[in-house]
């Protein structure tokens, strides 16, 4: 099946991307082996041009300058500093799939400033001269055609977006690329580059706030690129300008790693990424190059008679002393032919069995042996001449796993096909397989997409404590679905509700009351005096600084007077994933909305966005006394009618008159922001271009002006 369409449904909306093809050859070195196999290895070029062209860099910096102008004018609020800037802030690799399996990390940053020399964080040379990011590739251009998602690694805001450029490049010629810059807060920003044409526009827009784990694009080979991959570049501003940095640490880059679980420096083990059977003569490299973006017709079926079987595979070898053999078994398990033994090295290899007498119908088996152990076995279906050979459905995905295994609402969650279930042969017809990932919360679909990847992700905040999260994965070869794999987990119910009973004696100022996991007791109706509540949290139980950034006002019920000011104090030696805490504690001030005259059995919940537990509380000022309860009637709220707003014509928001409300109009709006007088950008007519005008403008984003 030739993939030309990638599909996704996100929150119930189907989106379709039509793909183009390219015929540019990849730069590969051809190697001929003694057994007749031909290998294709990527040319080592340590001094290649940077994969971000000077033109792209100039545009990105110009967009960033416009973004900072908008920040200065108050168009945007600064991205929360809690989202980044501490050791371990990167908790996952931001691509669908599994690193060092179908995802290959080819380049780190170059830490050697000298021109003509290079050094990575492990004192190796897994990079090229002057490289400023990480390059992680997918197996082939066919996976690109199906789709491999890219995710935001942290919360942030999109500050620049480039799109509309070809995405199947195989040469370094300074071509413009597709991708985006994201402001991740605390003077950190990240460049995500080489995306599929159309995907940045499909998923993000300039000014859009994104969550960690939210999809922002698709992997491709746009820009200065020879293969579909993600260029991931971390940047930090320490003084006046942003500088790239290496997030991993090692002997040549000491310090605290930005990765919570830092990846190994290179492939940890030998991996056979794929093994496929061709329906054409692979020696015709002008038409069918296994290392270039040509589509290669594949098959798992031949007619009875004398045939030649062509096949190819990709393997990464770790270590030395590996040998390979190929052999062919008939339906009875009898060996019909085999190759000689030959040294196996990393790369993409093609070979064939010529003039095979397929004299029996049924399923034959083409085996690939590595060090005399069968590593892959491809079925060859032999049918009578002229007999129908219907498409065969793909193999099941296998077992699934969640990462993390016991997810919480604050986690970015991956649903992955387990490492042990990985198949080099995913379909009996050698079709490229996409996997339909269907995420559900309490039985309702929250995300669905078809990806050529061993995993998919959802951003944090997609479910709550006590929900049931499930993931279904169904293989699809473009014509037929295979069996569905399934995984489900009940999310931790969260901190248990507790009912606090205060005795008849007056509680003195500064007295501590320990709050167990489940505290209950008898209590009559009570009336509480005015006092401040001092809440103390155990820092060792806080999993992430985002725990302190949510809307606590709507998640807390604290015993005390209505609208009583309170304080939150985090105590302990260190916040996991955060900065050290001072001995006196870090104070964060909030206004707590509380209920007076709490009835018998009232419960008080730890907020959902805080994964730590309430350790204790104390009376900060005043006293609490138990007195006969007096329930104050709740006054009937006064409802003020919402005034009717006269609709503003869409054409008024098209400031440059090009027929659509887009980024160009937004830039004009930003330029006029804060100015007064009779201005076209003053949509509400209050003689000032202000935040309300920005809100009105956002309601018509990407809306076309009706023809007159």
C-alpha positions in Angstrom: 0.0 0.0 0.0 1.5 3.4 -1.1 0.7 5.8 1.7 -0.2 9.3 0.5 -2.6 10.4 3.2 -2.1 10.9 6.9 -5.2 11.1 9.2 -5.7 12.4 12.7 -8.7 13.0 14.9 -8.1 15.2 17.9 -11.0 16.0 20.2 -13.4 14.7 17.6 -12.1 16.6 14.5 -10.7 14.7 11.5 -7.9 16.3 9.6 -6.3 15.2 6.3 -2.9 16.0 4.8 -2.2 15.1 1.2 1.5 14.4 0.5 3.7 15.0 -2.4 6.6 12.9 -3.7 10.2 13.6 -4.6 12.8 11.9 -6.7 16.0 13.5 -5.3 18.6 10.8 -4.5 20.0 10.4 -1.0 23.8 10.7 -0.4 24.7 7.1 0.4 27.9 5.0 0.0 27.3 1.7 -1.7 29.1 -1.4 -0.4 29.3 -4.8 -2.1 29.6 -7.9 0.1 31.0 -11.3 -0.6 27.5 -13.0 -0.4 26.2 -10.7 -3.2 24.4 -8.3 -0.8 24.7 -4.6 -1.4 24.8 -2.2 1.5 23.9 1.6 1.6 25.7 3.6 4.3 25.2 7.3 4.9 28.2 9.3 3.9 30.1 10.6 6.9 30.5 14.3 6.5 31.6 16.0 9.7 31.8 19.4 8.1 28.4 19.6 6.4 26.5 22.9 6.6 24.3 23.5 9.6 20.8 22.0 9.1 19.2 25.4 9.9 19.9 27.7 7.0 21.0 31.3 7.6 17.8 32.5 6.0 15.7 30.4 8.4 17.7 31.6 11.4 17.2 35.3 10.3 13.4 34.8 10.0 13.2 33.0 13.4 15.1 35.8 15.1 12.9 38.5 13.4 9.8 36.7 14.6 11.2 36.5 18.1 11.9 40.2 18.1 8.3 40.9 17.2 7.2 38.5 19.9 9.2 40.4 22.5 7.7 43.7 21.4 4.3 42.2 22.0 5.4 41.0 25.4 6.6 44.5 26.3 3.3 46.0 25.2 1.3 43.5 27.3 -0.2 41.7 24.4 1.0 38.5 26.0 1.7 37.6 29.6 5.1 36.0 30.2 5.2 32.2 30.1 5.3 30.8 33.7 8.8 30.4 35.0 7.7 27.2 36.7 7.7 25.3 33.3 11.5 25.1 32.8 14.9 26.1 34.0 15.7 23.3 36.5 17.6 20.0 36.3 15.6 17.2 34.9 13.1 19.5 33.1 13.0 17.3 30.0 11.0 14.2 31.0 10.6 12.6 27.6 11.9 12.7 24.0 9.4 14.8 22.1 8.7 12.4 19.2 6.2 9.5 18.9 7.9 6.2 19.1 10.9 4.8 21.0 14.4 6.2 21.0 17.1 3.6 19.9 14.4 1.4 18.3 12.7 3.0 15.3 14.0 6.4 16.3 17.7 6.9 15.7 19.7 9.7 17.4 22.3 10.7 14.8 23.7 14.0 16.1 24.2 15.8 19.4 25.5 19.3 19.7 29.1 20.1 18.9 30.8 21.4 22.1 34.2 22.0 20.5 34.2 25.7 19.4 37.2 25.3 17.1 36.3 25.2 13.4 37.1 21.8 11.9 36.9 19.8 15.1 34.0 18.4 17.0 33.1 16.9 20.4 29.9 15.7 22.0 28.9 15.5 25.7 30.4 12.1 26.0 33.7 13.1 24.4 32.7 11.3 21.2 32.0 12.6 17.7 28.3 11.8 17.4 27.6 15.2 15.7 29.0 17.4 13.0 31.0 20.5 13.1 29.0 23.4 14.5 25.8 21.5 15.2 23.6 23.2 17.8 20.9 20.6 18.5 19.8 16.9 18.5 18.9 15.1 15.2 16.6 12.1 15.6 15.5 10.3 12.4 12.7 7.9 11.5 13.3 4.7 9.4 12.2 5.9 5.9 10.2 8.4 4.0 7.3 6.0 4.0 6.9 6.4 7.8 6.9 10.2 7.1 4.0 9.7 4.6 2.0 7.9 7.3 3.0 10.5 10.0 5.2 10.6 13.1 4.1 13.2 15.6 6.3 15.8 17.3 5.3 17.1 20.8 6.1 20.1 22.9 8.5 19.0 25.6 7.4 21.7 28.1 4.6 24.1 28.5 5.0 27.2 26.5 3.9 29.6 23.8 4.5 29.4 20.0 6.5 32.5 19.0 7.4 31.7 15.4 6.0 29.3 12.7 7.4 28.5 9.3 5.5 26.4 6.8 4.7 25.7 3.2 8.1 24.4 2.2 9.0 21.0 0.5 9.5 18.2 3.0 11.2 15.4 1.2 14.7 16.9 0.7 17.8 14.7 0.4 20.5 17.4 -0.1 22.0 20.3 1.9 21.4 23.3 -0.4 20.1 25.9 2.2 16.5 25.2 1.5 13.9 26.8 3.8 12.3 24.5 6.3 9.1 24.1 8.3 8.9 24.2 12.1 8.4 26.5 15.1 10.0 28.3 18.0 8.4 27.9 21.4 9.0 30.1 24.4 9.2 27.7 27.4 9.6 30.4 30.1 12.3 31.4 32.4 14.5 32.5 29.4 14.3 29.1 27.8 13.2 28.5 24.2 13.4 25.5 21.9 13.5 25.2 18.1 11.6 22.3 16.6 12.6 21.9 12.9 12.3 20.0 9.6 8.6 19.3 10.0 6.2 18.0 7.3 4.8 20.6 5.0 1.4 21.8 6.4 1.8 20.3 9.8 2.9 23.4 11.7 -0.2 25.2 10.4 -2.3 22.2 11.2 -1.3 22.1 14.9 -0.1 25.5 16.0 -0.3 29.3 15.4 1.9 32.2 16.6 0.7 33.2 20.1 -0.8 29.8 20.9 -0.2 28.4 24.4 0.8 24.7 24.4 1.1 22.1 27.1 3.9 19.7 27.5 3.0 16.6 25.4 0.8 18.5 23.0 1.3 17.7 19.3 2.9 20.6 17.4 3.8 19.0 14.1 5.0 15.9 12.1 8.5 14.6 11.4 9.8 15.2 7.8 12.8 16.3 5.8 12.1 20.0 5.0 14.9 22.5 5.0 18.6 21.7 4.9 18.0 18.0 5.4 18.8 14.6 3.7 16.4 12.4 5.7 13.2 12.8 7.8 14.1 13.8 11.3 13.5 16.2 14.1 16.1 18.9 14.9 15.6 19.8 18.6 17.6 22.8 19.7 17.7 24.0 23.3 18.4 27.7 23.9 18.8 29.8 27.1 19.3 33.5 27.7 21.6 34.2 30.6 22.3 37.9 29.8 21.0 39.7 26.7 20.9 37.1 24.0 19.9 33.5 23.6 22.6 30.8 23.3 22.2 27.1 22.4 23.2 24.6 25.0 23.7 20.9 25.4 21.0 19.4 27.7 22.9 16.2 28.4 25.8 15.9 30.8 28.9 13.7 30.8 32.7 13.7 30.9 32.8 16.5 28.3 29.8 18.5 29.7 29.8 18.3 33.5 26.9 19.6 35.6 23.2 18.8 36.0 21.5 17.1 33.1 18.3 18.7 31.7 17.0 15.2 31.1 15.1 13.5 33.9 16.3 10.2 32.5 19.2 10.9 30.2 19.4 8.7 27.1 22.4 6.5 26.4 25.0 8.1 24.3 24.5 5.6 21.4 22.6 2.5 20.4 22.6 0.2 23.5 22.0 -3.0 21.6 21.7 -4.4 18.1 18.3 -3.6 16.4 16.8 -4.8 13.2 14.5 -1.9 12.3 12.8 -3.5 9.3 12.9 -6.4 6.8 10.9 -6.2 3.6 10.3 -8.2 0.4 10.1 -6.3 -2.9 7.9 -6.9 -5.9 10.5 -5.4 -8.2 14.1 -5.8 -9.1 16.1 -3.8 -6.5 19.2 -3.9 -8.6 17.5 -1.3 -10.8 18.7 1.5 -8.5 17.7 4.2 -11.0 14.0 3.3 -10.3 14.1 1.7 -6.8 16.7 3.0 -4.4 16.2 1.5 -0.9 18.0 4.5 0.6 16.0 7.3 -1.2 12.4 8.6 -1.0 11.2 6.5 -3.9 8.3 4.3 -3.2 9.3 0.6 -3.6 6.5 -1.8 -4.5 6.4 -4.6 -1.9 4.8 -8.0 -1.8 4.4 -11.2 0.2 2.9 -13.2 -2.6 4.3 -14.8 -5.8 2.8 -17.1 -8.4 4.0 -20.7 -8.6 7.0 -21.1 -10.9 10.6 -20.0 -11.1 11.0 -16.6 -9.5 13.6 -14.1 -8.1 12.9 -12.8 -4.6 14.4 -9.4 -3.8 14.5 -8.2 -0.2 16.1 -5.4 1.9 16.5 -4.5 5.6 18.0 -2.0 7.9 20.0 -3.0 10.9 22.2 -1.2 13.6 25.0 -3.4 14.9 26.4 -2.9 18.4 29.7 -4.6 18.9 31.7 -6.7 16.4 31.9 -10.2 15.1 28.4 -10.4 13.6 27.7 -12.6 10.6 24.5 -13.0 8.5 22.9 -15.6 6.4 19.7 -15.8 4.4 17.7 -19.0 3.8 14.4 -20.1 2.2 12.2 -22.9 3.5 9.3 -24.5 1.7 5.9 -25.1 3.2 7.1 -28.4 4.7 10.0 -26.6 6.4 12.6 -28.0 4.0 15.5 -25.7 3.2 15.5 -24.9 -0.5 18.4 -22.5 -0.7 20.6 -20.4 1.5 23.4 -17.8 1.1 26.9 -18.0 2.2 27.9 -16.4 5.6 29.1 -12.8 5.5 30.1 -10.1 7.9 27.1 -7.9 9.0 27.6 -4.2 9.6 25.2 -1.4 10.3 23.3 0.0 7.4 20.5 -0.6 4.8 21.2 -3.8 2.8 19.5 -5.4 -0.2 19.9 -8.9 -1.6 18.0 -11.6 -3.5 17.5 -15.3 -4.2 17.5 -15.8 -8.0 15.7 -18.5 -10.0 13.9 -20.1 -7.1 11.6 -22.9 -8.1 8.5 -22.2 -6.1 6.9 -25.6 -7.0 4.4 -25.8 -4.2 1.6 -23.5 -3.2 1.4 -22.5 0.4 3.5 -20.3 2.8 7.2 -20.4 2.3 9.5 -18.7 4.8 12.4 -16.3 4.0 14.7 -16.2 7.1 17.4 -13.7 8.1 19.9 -15.2 10.5 22.3 -13.1 12.6 25.1 -15.2 14.2 23.1 -18.3 13.1 20.0 -17.3 15.1 16.8 -16.4 13.2 16.3 -12.7 13.6 13.4 -12.3 11.1 11.2 -14.6 9.2 9.1 -13.2 6.3 6.2 -15.4 4.9 6.2 -15.9 1.1 2.7 -16.9 -0.1 2.8 -18.9 -3.3 -0.5 -19.2 -5.3 -1.4 -20.7 -8.6 -0.9 -18.5 -11.7 -3.8 -16.2 -12.1 -5.2 -17.0 -8.7 -6.4 -14.1 -6.6 -4.0 -12.8 -3.9 -6.0 -10.6 -1.6 -4.3 -8.2 0.8 -3.4 -9.7 4.1 -4.0 -7.7 7.3 -1.0 -6.5 9.3 0.2 -8.3 12.4 -1.0 -7.2 15.8 0.9 -4.5 17.6 1.5 -6.7 20.6 1.6 -5.7 24.2 1.2 -2.1 25.3 2.5 -0.1 28.2 2.0 3.4 29.7 4.9 5.6 30.4 4.9 6.5 33.2 3.4 3.1 34.3 1.1 4.8 36.9 0.2 8.1 35.3 -1.1 11.1 37.2 -3.1 14.1 35.9 0.1 16.2 35.9 2.0 13.7 33.7 2.6 13.7 29.9 1.6 10.1 29.1 2.9 7.9 26.4 1.1 4.7 25.2 3.8 2.5 23.7 4.2 -0.9 22.1 6.5 -2.7 24.4 10.1 -3.2 23.4 9.7 -6.9 23.4 6.8 -6.7 21.0 8.7 -4.8 18.4 8.5 -6.4 14.9 11.0 -5.9 12.1 8.2 -7.4 9.9 4.9 -5.7 10.6 2.9 -7.0 7.7 2.9 -10.3 5.7 2.7 -8.3 2.4 5.6 -6.0 3.6 3.3 -3.0 3.7 4.3 0.0 5.7 2.0 -0.1 8.7 0.4 2.8 10.5 -1.0 2.3 14.0 -4.4 3.8 15.0 -3.9 5.1 18.5 -7.3 5.7 20.2 -7.1 7.3 23.7 -10.1 7.2 26.0 -11.0 8.6 29.4 -13.9 6.9 31.1 -14.8 5.4 27.7 -14.9 8.7 25.8 -12.3 9.3 23.0 -10.0 12.2 23.7 -7.4 11.7 20.9 -7.2 9.5 17.8 -4.5 9.4 15.1 -2.8 7.0 12.7 1.0 7.1 13.1 3.9 5.0 11.8 5.4 4.9 15.3 5.7 2.6 18.3 4.0 5.1 20.6 1.8 8.2 20.9 1.3 10.8 23.7 -1.3 13.0 25.3 -0.5 16.2 27.2 -0.8 16.6 30.9 -4.2 17.5 32.2 -6.3 15.3 29.9 -7.8 13.3 32.8 -8.4 13.6 36.5 -7.8 11.6 39.7 -10.0 8.6 39.8 -10.6 8.4 36.0 -10.0 5.4 33.9 -7.5 5.9 31.1 -7.2 3.5 28.2 -5.3 3.2 25.0 -6.2 1.1 21.9 -3.7 0.4 19.1 -4.9 -1.0 15.8 -2.5 -1.7 13.0 -3.6 -0.6 9.5 -1.8 -1.2 6.2 -3.9 1.2 4.2 -6.4 -1.5 3.2 -7.1 -3.7 6.2 -7.0 -3.5 10.0 -5.2 -6.0 12.2 -6.2 -7.1 15.7 -6.5 -4.3 18.3 -4.2 -4.2 21.4 -5.5 -2.6 24.5 -4.3 -1.3 27.8 -6.2 0.5 30.6 -5.4 1.8 34.1 -7.4 3.3 36.9 -5.9 6.6 37.8 -5.0 7.0 41.5 -8.0 8.4 43.3 -5.8 11.2 44.6 -5.4 12.4 48.2 -8.2 11.0 50.3 -10.9 13.4 51.6 -10.6 14.1 55.3 -13.0 15.5 57.8 -11.3 17.7 60.5 -12.8 17.7 64.0 -11.7 20.5 66.3 -12.3 19.9 70.0 -14.3 22.2 72.3 -11.2 23.7 73.8 -9.8 26.8 72.2 -7.0 26.1 69.7 -4.1 28.4 70.5 -2.1 30.4 68.0 0.8 28.4 66.5 -0.6 25.0 67.5 -0.1 22.2 64.9 -2.9 19.8 63.9 -1.6 16.8 62.0 -3.9 15.7 59.3 -3.9 12.0 58.7 -4.8 10.4 55.3 -8.4 9.9 56.6 -9.5 11.8 59.6 -13.2 11.7 60.7 -15.1 12.4 63.9 -18.3 13.9 65.3 -18.9 17.6 65.1 -21.8 19.7 65.8 -22.7 22.8 63.8 -19.9 25.3 64.5 -19.1 28.9 63.9 -15.5 29.8 63.4 -13.6 32.9 64.3 -11.5 34.9 61.9 -8.1 33.4 61.4 -5.4 32.8 58.8 -4.7 29.3 57.7 -1.0 28.2 57.4 -0.8 25.1 55.2 2.4 23.1 55.2 3.4 20.6 52.5 6.0 18.0 52.5 8.4 18.9 49.7 9.5 15.3 49.1 6.0 14.5 47.9 5.8 17.2 45.3 6.5 15.7 41.9 6.7 18.8 39.8 6.7 22.5 40.2 3.6 22.8 38.1 1.9 21.6 41.2 2.1 25.2 42.6 0.9 27.0 39.4 -2.7 25.8 39.1 -5.9 27.6 40.2 -5.8 26.8 43.9 -8.7 29.1 44.5 -11.2 26.8 42.9 -9.7 23.6 44.2 -9.5 24.3 47.9 -12.0 24.3 50.8 -10.3 25.3 54.0 -11.9 25.6 57.4 -12.3 29.2 58.4 -14.0 32.5 57.7 -15.1 33.2 54.1 -12.5 34.9 52.0 -9.9 34.6 54.8 -6.3 35.2 53.5 -4.0 32.2 53.8 -0.5 31.1 53.1 1.0 28.0 51.5 4.4 27.0 52.7 6.5 24.3 51.1 9.0 22.8 53.5 11.8 20.3 53.1 15.3 20.0 51.6 14.3 19.9 48.0 11.4 19.8 45.6 11.7 16.9 43.2 12.4 18.5 39.8 12.8 21.9 41.4 15.0 24.3 43.3 16.2 23.8 46.9 13.8 25.2 49.5 15.1 27.5 52.2 15.1 26.6 55.8 12.3 29.0 56.5 10.2 27.7 53.6 9.1 29.3 50.4 5.9 31.3 50.9 3.3 31.5 48.2 0.3 33.7 49.0 -3.2 32.8 47.9 -6.7 34.0 48.8 -8.7 31.0 49.9 -12.5 30.9 49.5 -13.8 29.0 52.5 -17.1 28.0 53.9 -18.3 29.3 57.3 -20.5 27.2 59.5 -19.3 24.0 57.9 -22.0 21.2 58.5 -21.4 17.9 60.0 -19.3 15.6 57.8 -18.0 18.3 55.5 -14.9 17.1 53.5 -11.8 19.0 52.6 -9.8 17.8 49.5 -6.2 18.2 48.6 -6.3 20.0 45.2 -6.1 17.8 42.1 -3.2 19.7 40.6 -1.0 19.0 43.6 0.5 15.5 43.8 1.9 15.9 47.3 -0.2 15.5 50.4 -1.2 17.9 53.1 1.2 17.2 55.9 -0.2 19.5 58.6 -1.7 22.9 59.3 -1.5 25.4 62.2 -3.4 28.4 63.3 -1.4 31.4 62.1 -3.4 34.1 64.0 -6.5 34.4 66.2 -8.3 31.4 67.7 -10.8 28.8 66.7 -13.7 28.1 69.2 -16.6 25.7 69.0 -19.8 27.6 69.7 -23.5 26.9 68.9 -23.8 27.1 65.1 -25.7 29.9 63.4 -26.3 29.3 59.7 -26.3 32.6 57.7 -28.8 32.5 54.8 -27.2 32.8 51.4 -28.3 36.0 49.8 -29.9 35.7 46.4 -27.4 36.9 43.8 -28.2 39.8 41.6 -28.0 39.0 37.9 -27.0 41.8 35.6 -28.1 41.3 32.0 -25.3 41.0 29.5 -25.5 43.8 27.0 -26.0 42.8 23.4 -22.9 43.5 21.3 -23.3 44.7 17.7 -21.3 42.3 15.4 -18.2 43.8 13.9 -17.7 42.9 10.2 -14.9 40.4 9.5 -13.4 42.9 7.0 -12.6 45.3 9.8 -10.1 42.8 11.2 -8.4 42.3 7.9 -6.1 45.2 8.5 -3.9 44.7 5.4 -6.8 43.9 3.1 -5.6 40.6 1.8 -8.9 38.8 2.3 -8.0 36.8 5.4 -7.5 37.6 9.1 -4.0 36.2 9.6 -0.5 36.8 11.1 0.2 39.8 9.0 -2.9 41.5 10.5 -1.8 40.5 14.0 1.6 42.2 13.4 -0.2 45.4 12.4 -2.4 45.1 15.5 0.7 44.8 17.7 2.3 47.8 16.1 -0.8 49.9 17.0 -1.2 48.4 20.5 -1.4 51.1 23.2 -1.9 54.0 20.8 -5.0 56.2 21.1 -7.1 58.2 18.7 -9.2 57.2 15.7 -7.4 54.0 14.6 -8.6 51.2 12.4 -7.4 48.7 14.9 -9.6 50.2 17.6 -12.4 47.7 17.0 -14.5 48.5 20.1 -14.3 52.2 19.5 -13.0 53.3 22.9 -10.3 55.5 21.3 -7.5 53.1 22.3 -6.0 49.9 20.9 -6.0 47.7 24.0 -6.5 44.1 25.2 -10.2 44.1 24.4 -9.3 44.7 20.7 -6.9 41.8 20.8 -9.7 39.5 22.2 -12.1 40.7 19.5 -9.4 40.1 16.8 -8.7 36.5 18.1 -12.3 35.6 17.6 -11.9 35.9 13.8 -8.4 34.3 13.5 -7.9 32.7 10.0 -11.4 33.8 9.0 -11.8 34.8 5.4 -13.5 38.0 4.3 -16.7 37.4 2.3 -16.5 38.7 -1.2 -18.4 41.9 -1.9 
